[in-house]
């Protein structure tokens, strides 16, 4: 079944909503209740935006594309979660962080990994409900999500700008007033 839900980033301001290797998604609460059983899992499919139309849902959980294949396959599946965690009655975090597991590069790790995204993208994501036999339902693809890029070190000014003379005068007056207040306090106590 194709669900009418479109994954999206939280509309509110959020620290670190988009970084150079991660982004936040709003948690899809109450989306899968009619389509998933308690034993089903919900996966997040992450793909480069230009390759999302070529993605084919795996026919079984054994065929889930891993994070390590992202550079060559242009997609992977991550954040395997019990469908019950997204139920209307289930409390949970308001956002999901994509790309937050920095331990994905560990040798021999074969579990579904949520590793840092290797380039600015853009990326598109969708949720896929699977049971032990294969896919049951999926959401639509998100709009393209572009990550932040770091500025070039050559454009950073190594010399900080100096304050004007007004800043020096105000700083001197405040320092003098602070010293006078300290002397007055010591005289009063002494």
C-alpha positions as CSV (number, residue, x, y, z in Angstrom):
1,X,0.0,0.0,0.0
2,X,1.2,3.5,-0.8
3,X,0.5,5.7,2.2
4,X,-0.3,9.4,1.7
5,X,2.3,10.5,4.3
6,X,5.4,12.4,3.1
7,X,8.4,12.4,5.4
8,X,9.5,15.9,6.3
9,X,11.9,17.8,8.5
10,X,10.4,19.5,11.7
11,X,8.9,22.9,10.8
12,X,10.1,24.5,14.0
13,X,13.6,25.9,14.6
14,X,15.8,23.1,16.0
15,X,19.5,23.2,16.8
16,X,21.3,20.9,14.4
17,X,18.3,20.3,12.3
18,X,20.6,20.0,9.3
19,X,24.4,19.6,9.6
20,X,27.1,18.5,7.2
21,X,26.5,14.8,7.9
22,X,23.0,14.5,9.5
23,X,19.5,15.8,9.3
24,X,16.4,15.6,11.5
25,X,13.0,14.1,10.4
26,X,9.7,14.5,12.1
27,X,8.7,11.2,13.8
28,X,5.8,9.6,11.8
29,X,3.3,9.2,14.6
30,X,0.0,7.5,13.8
31,X,0.9,6.9,10.1
32,X,1.2,3.1,10.2
33,X,-1.5,2.1,12.6
34,X,-3.9,0.7,10.0
35,X,-1.2,-1.1,7.9
36,X,1.2,-2.7,10.4
37,X,1.0,-5.4,13.0
38,X,2.9,-5.4,16.3
39,X,5.5,-7.8,14.8
40,X,6.2,-5.6,11.7
41,X,9.1,-3.3,11.4
42,X,9.4,0.1,9.9
43,X,12.5,1.1,8.0
44,X,13.8,4.4,6.8
45,X,15.0,4.3,3.2
46,X,17.7,6.9,2.4
47,X,18.6,7.6,-1.2
48,X,20.4,10.2,-3.2
49,X,17.6,12.3,-4.7
50,X,18.6,11.5,-8.3
51,X,18.5,7.8,-7.5
52,X,15.3,7.5,-5.5
53,X,13.1,6.6,-8.5
54,X,15.5,3.6,-9.2
55,X,15.2,2.2,-5.7
56,X,13.4,-1.1,-5.5
57,X,12.0,-2.3,-2.2
58,X,13.8,-5.5,-0.9
59,X,11.7,-8.6,-1.1
60,X,12.7,-9.8,2.4
61,X,14.5,-8.4,5.4
62,X,17.5,-10.4,4.4
63,X,17.9,-8.2,1.3
64,X,17.9,-4.9,3.0
65,X,20.6,-2.7,1.5
66,X,23.2,-1.7,4.1
67,X,24.8,1.6,4.8
68,X,28.1,0.5,3.4
69,X,26.5,0.2,-0.1
70,X,25.4,3.9,-0.2
71,X,28.3,5.1,-2.4
72,X,27.7,2.4,-5.0
73,X,24.0,1.6,-4.8
74,X,23.0,5.2,-4.0
75,X,20.6,4.1,-1.3
76,X,20.4,2.1,2.0
77,X,17.9,1.3,4.7
78,X,18.3,2.2,8.4
79,X,16.5,3.0,11.7
80,X,14.7,-0.4,11.8
81,X,12.0,0.2,14.4
82,X,9.1,-1.9,15.7
83,X,5.9,-0.5,14.1
84,X,4.4,-0.2,17.6
85,X,6.9,2.6,18.4
86,X,5.1,4.8,15.8
87,X,1.6,4.1,17.1
88,X,-0.6,7.0,18.2
89,X,-0.5,5.8,21.8
90,X,3.3,5.3,21.9
91,X,5.3,8.1,23.4
92,X,8.6,8.8,21.7
93,X,11.0,11.5,20.6
94,X,9.6,14.1,18.3
95,X,12.4,13.8,15.8
96,X,14.6,11.1,14.2
97,X,18.2,11.9,13.4
98,X,19.4,10.5,10.1
99,X,23.2,9.9,9.9
100,X,24.0,10.1,13.7
101,X,25.8,6.8,14.2
102,X,29.6,7.5,13.9
103,X,30.5,3.8,14.7
104,X,29.2,2.6,11.3
105,X,32.8,2.4,10.0
106,X,33.7,-0.4,12.5
107,X,35.0,-3.5,10.7
108,X,32.7,-6.5,10.8
109,X,29.5,-4.6,11.7
110,X,26.6,-5.9,9.8
111,X,23.5,-4.6,11.6
112,X,21.5,-1.8,10.0
113,X,23.6,1.3,10.5
114,X,22.6,4.9,10.6
115,X,26.0,6.3,9.5
116,X,27.0,9.9,8.7
117,X,26.0,10.9,5.2
118,X,29.0,11.3,3.0
119,X,28.1,14.3,0.9
120,X,25.7,17.2,0.9
121,X,23.3,15.2,-1.2
122,X,20.5,16.1,-1.8
123,X,18.8,13.1,-0.3
124,X,15.2,11.8,-0.3
125,X,13.7,9.4,2.3
126,X,10.7,7.3,2.7
127,X,9.4,4.8,5.4
128,X,8.8,1.2,4.5
129,X,6.7,-1.3,6.6
130,X,8.0,-4.9,6.4
131,X,7.0,-8.2,7.9
132,X,9.0,-11.4,7.8
133,X,7.8,-12.0,4.2
134,X,8.6,-8.6,2.8
135,X,7.2,-5.1,2.2
136,X,3.6,-4.3,3.3
137,X,3.3,-0.5,3.0
138,X,5.4,2.5,2.2
139,X,5.1,6.3,2.4
140,X,5.8,8.7,-0.5
141,X,9.4,10.0,-0.9
142,X,10.3,13.2,0.9
143,X,11.2,16.4,-0.9
144,X,15.0,16.7,-1.5
145,X,17.0,17.4,1.6
146,X,20.3,19.2,1.1
147,X,22.9,19.1,3.9
148,X,25.1,22.0,5.0
149,X,28.5,22.5,3.5
150,X,31.5,23.8,5.3
151,X,33.0,27.1,4.1
152,X,36.4,27.2,2.5
153,X,39.2,27.9,5.0
154,X,40.7,30.4,2.5
155,X,37.8,32.7,3.1
156,X,38.1,32.8,6.9
157,X,39.8,36.0,8.1
158,X,42.6,35.0,10.5
159,X,42.8,38.5,12.0
160,X,39.8,39.4,14.1
161,X,38.3,42.8,13.5
162,X,39.2,45.5,16.0
163,X,36.6,47.4,17.9
164,X,36.4,51.2,17.4
165,X,37.7,53.7,19.9
166,X,34.3,54.0,21.5
167,X,34.6,50.4,22.7
168,X,37.9,51.1,24.3
169,X,36.6,54.2,26.1
170,X,33.5,52.4,27.4
171,X,35.6,49.4,28.5
172,X,38.0,51.8,30.4
173,X,35.1,53.6,32.1
174,X,33.5,50.3,33.2
175,X,36.8,49.0,34.5
176,X,37.4,52.2,36.5
177,X,33.9,52.0,38.0
178,X,34.4,48.4,38.9
179,X,37.7,49.2,40.7
180,X,36.0,52.1,42.5
181,X,33.2,49.9,43.6
182,X,35.6,47.3,44.9
183,X,37.6,49.9,46.9
184,X,34.4,51.3,48.4
185,X,33.3,47.8,49.4
186,X,36.6,47.1,51.1
187,X,36.5,50.4,53.0
188,X,33.0,49.7,54.2
189,X,33.9,46.3,55.4
190,X,37.2,47.4,56.9
